[in-house]
Amino acid sequence: METTELFGRYHRRIRQLASHRADRSVLRAEIAEVMERLNEECRRLSPASSRRLRDELASQLEEEALHCTDASMKAVLVIAVKHLEAEP
C-alpha cells in the first residue's frame, strides 16, 4: 500500500476521533488503537518510508492543532502527534 493512501486513511481516522465528544480517557484508548494499527502497517514499509509517513502525518496534525479553536479536538490532535513522534 502506498504511503499516500496510508496518510489519507490515518489522517481521516484521527480527524474523526478528534470530532467525537467522548471522554478523554476513551479517546486516548481509541487513539492508541489507531496508532497501533498504523505501526503494524508501517512495519510493512521500508524504514525510510515509515519515518516519512509518520513525520508528515505528525506535521499535518500539528499544524491543524495550532489552528484549532476547539479545545477537545486540539487535545486529540496533540495526543496523536505525540504518539507519532514517539518511536514505535
Secondary structure, 3 states (H helix, E strand, C coil): CCHHHHHHHHHHHHHHHHHCCCCHHHHHHHHHHHHHHHHHHHCCCCHHHHHHHHHHHHHHHHHHHHHCCCHHHHHHHHHHHHHHHCCC
